[in-house]
Amino acid sequence: MDDIDPRQTLVSARARRLEGSEPPHLDGSLDRVRRGYYRPAGPPLTPSQLYRLRIYATSEARTETLVFSHASAAELWGCPQLNADTKLVHTTRPGKARRTAAGVATHRARIPDEHVVQLPDGLLVTSREWTAVQVAAALVLPNSLLPLDHLIRLLNEDPDGDPGGVAVVERLVALIPPRMKGGARAERNLRLADARSGSAGESLSRGQMEILQVPRPQLQTRFPRVDQPGDDVVDFDWPELESFGEFDGQGKYFDSALTDGRTPQQVLWDEKLREDRIRRHRPHVARWGWHIAMSRERLGKVLALAGVRPGTRAKGSP
């Protein structure tokens, strides 16, 4: 599910000992992954890549069969997550007492057989459905919406008829065990998840908005273009406030998969023209990136400048 093959990159301290080779912690050509496991030093890994290596190293280190769950399962299903939620590797097994040791959190619960899945690389992981329930119960806003929006989108089989994945959410809520720890939180988080979220930054922003108690925006609103066929789509829309919001990640300007061969300057100009077109429908605009989205206070100030404040209401808000 990623381009890292741990069987080619992981170096075991135990294997080095048995070979009579230099201990890996003394080998300057290796970087530590977790206790007893290293990788060849090289270009820095992304947090997601490093976390995945730690999951694989944990699997290699344990003699018993592990079922990866919670944030670890979310990683293996390709979900975006904040670094704060990936400090531990998570597994689940039957029993009573939760245990955390050597960077591994062992949760005690029974997983229905149909919700244990073997991945192509051989790892056992909770199903996408069970992972969503566990993550929803374990994480709090705003962090919870990053993996949940992604999982709802993966599970949504009717993106045209049910773009937000409401039917998926109802199915997941019905899966919450009656006496599950965090069950009430799980339902709240799941009901806030939306398959229409276009990026991890948008998911984080919506989580912050919930805590700020500003009106819930409509997502991915389309405005027909008058200059050529097609639509301009906005990330967040508050019709009654005549406001819209845009999360601007760096990829919009620098990722070749998104720029379509244009220079950053061309992308910036096209974005300016696009904003001018949308302003004919919504004169007030709020724009922000990761630096703003990570801070509830900063995001609140940016939204307020566009007229989006606690206590105001937009069409469609509950």
N, C-alpha and C positions, 0 to 999 in steps of 0.2 A: 504494500500500500504506500510505500515511499521508495526512494532510490537508494537507501542505505541497506546493505546486506550485512547484518551483524556477524554472520559466520565468517566473513572475510576480514572484518575490521577489529573484532574484539580479541584482546589478548588477556589470557587468564594468568593470574599470579601463581595459581596452583600448577598449571601446565608448565610454567617457567621453572618452578621448583623441581618438578619431576624430570625435566630435561637437564637440570644442572645449569641453566642459563642465568644470566644476570637478573636479579629481582626487578620487576617492572617499575617499582617506585624509584629505582636508581637509574633507570634508562631515560635519558633526556629526550629520546625520540618518541616517547609515549606520553599521552595525556590520560589522567584518571577519569573514568566514567562513573564508577561506584566502587565500593570496597571489594578489592580482589579482581577488578576488571579495568582494562585500559584500552586505548585505541591509538593508532599511529597519529602523531602530532601532524597538524596540517592546518588548512584554512578553518577558521572558527565555524562551528556548527550553529544553526539556528536553535533557539530554545526548543522548538518542536523536534528537531532531529536529535538533539542531545537527550531529550526526555524519552524518545523512542529507543535510543540505544540503551538507556538505563532499564527500560522495560525488558528488552531482549537479554541484557546482562543478568537481570534478576531471574529470568527464566532459565538461563544457563547455570546459574549458581545454585538453584534449588533442586533437590532430588525428587520432591513430591510434585504432582501435577498441580499447576496453578491456573485459576480462572481469573483473568484480569478484568477489573471492574472500575466503576466510577470514572475519575479523570483519566486513568490509564486506558480504559476501554474507549473513552471519548477520543483520546489521541490515536488509537489504532483504527478508529472509524473516520479519522481525518478531520476531526472537529477543531476549530480554533479555540484557544484557551489563553487566559492570562497566566503569566509566569507564577503568580502566587498560588495558583491551583494545581501546579505540577511539581511541587517540592517532593512529594512522596509517590512511590509506586503503589498502586492499590490492587488488592486481590480480595476475593470473597470466598468463604468456605463455611460449611455448617458449623455450629457451635454457639457458645454464649459470650465469651469475653473477647473483645477486640484487642488486638495486639499490634504495637508498632515497634519495629526493630530493624536496624541496618537500612533505614530509608524505605522500609516496606510497611504499609498499613494493611493488616489483615482484618477485614470486616467479617462479622459472623452473621450469616443469614442463609436461608435456603434459596437457591435459584432454581426455578422450574426448569426441567430438562430441556424444554423447547426453547429456552432463552439462553442456552449455552451453545456457542458457535465456534467451530474450528476454522481459523483463517487459513489461507493457502500456505502460509509459512509454518503452519503447525501449531501456533499459539491458540489457546482457548480463551475466549472473550465473551462477555455478556452481549446478548443481541442488541441491536440498535434501540429497540423498544425498551428493554430492561435498563440499558445504559442511560437512556433519557430519564427514566423514573429515578434511578439512583442519583444522577447528577442534579436533578431538580430537587431532590430531598436534601442533598449535601451542600449545595452552593447557595449563596445569597446574591441578591442584586447588588451591583449591576453585572457581576461576573457570570451569573447563571445563564443569561440569554445568549452568550456567544456559542457554547456548544448546543444549547437547546434549539435555537433557530436553525442551526445546521442540520441537526438530526431530524427535525420536523420536515425540513425540505427534502432530505434523503428519503424519508418514509412517505412523502405525499405522492400518491399515485394519480391524482387528478389536479395538476397545477392550473389547468384552464378553468375548470368548474369550481375549484376550491383553492384559490391561489394562496390563501393564508394557512391552509392545512388544518382547518377547524376540525374536520372529521378525525384526523390523526390525533389531535390533542385529546379529543373525547375518548378515543380508544386507549390512549396512554393513561389518562386519568382513571379509567376503569381498571387498569393494571395495578394501581397502587395498593399494596397489601393493607388490610384493615388496621393493623397495629404497627405499621412501619414507622420507625423513628424519622421525624421530619415529614410525615405524610401530608400534613396541612400545607407546609411550605412547598412540597412537591406540586400539589395541585395549583397553588397560586402561581408558581413559576411556569408551569406548563401552560396555564391559561394566558400568560403574557407572551409566550413564544409565538413566532410568526414566520412562516416559510418565505414570506416576501422580502425579508431582510436581505439586502444586497451584499453585505460584507460584515466582517467581524466588527469593524468600527461603527457601523450602523447599529448592530446589536448592542454593543457597549453603550452607545448614546441613548438608545431607548431605555436601557436599564437605569441610566442616570436620570432620565426624564421621569421615570416612575418614582424615584426617590424624591426628586424635586417637586413632584406633584403638579407638573404643568400638564396642559391638556394632551391627551394621547393623539398623536398625529395619524393621519391616513398615510399609507405607505405606497410608494411607486405609482404616484398619480401621473397620468399621461395628459399632455396638452398637445393637441394637433398643431403641426407646423403649417404656416401659411406660405412659406417660401418654397417648399418642396414636400413631397410625400413623406410621411413618417410623423413621429411624436417626439416631444421632449419629455423625459421622465424625471421626476424629482424624487429624492429619497424620502423626504418628510413633507407633509402638506397639512396646513391648518386653514381650511377654506374660509371660515367665519372670521378669522383674524387677518385674512388676506396676506398670509405669510407662508413661506416655504423654507425648508432647511436642506442643506447639502453637507454630507460628510466627504471631505476631500482627502483621500489617502495619496501618498506619493506616487502610487502606481498609475494614477490617472494621467500624470505628466511624464513619467519616466519608464513605465513598463511597456516594452515593445508589443506585448500582446494586447494592450489597450490603446496605444497611441496610433496604431495603424500606419506606421512609417512617418508620422509627423514629428517635428522637433518640439521640445517643450514650449518654445515661444509660439508655435502654431497652435498647440493644444490650448495654451492660455488664451490666445485670441479667439479661438472657436468657443471656448468656455464663456468668454465675455459676451459673445454674440448670443449664445444659448441663454445666458442669464437675462439679457435684454429682452429676448422673446418671452421668457416665462414671466418677467416683471409686468408684462401687459395684463397678465391674469392675476398675479400675486405681487404687489408692489414692494412687500417687505421680505427681505432675505436674510437668513443666518447661515454662515459657512464656518466650518471648523474642521480640524484634523485630529490626529491622535493626541497631541499635547493638550488640546482643549478637552477632548472626550474623557481623558483619564482623570480630569479634575472636575468634580461636580460643581464647585464654586465657579470655575471659569466658564463651564458650559452654561450654567444658569445666567451669567452675565451676558454671554453672546446671544442666548435666546431672548432675554429681556429686551435687548436692543431691537429685536425684530417684533416685539409686541407679544411674545410668548412667555407668559408669567403664571405662577400659581394663581388659581382662582378664575382665570379666563377660561372660556369654553369654546371649543371648535366643533363644527358639525361632525356627528358620529361619535363624539366623546361620551362615555357613560356617565 
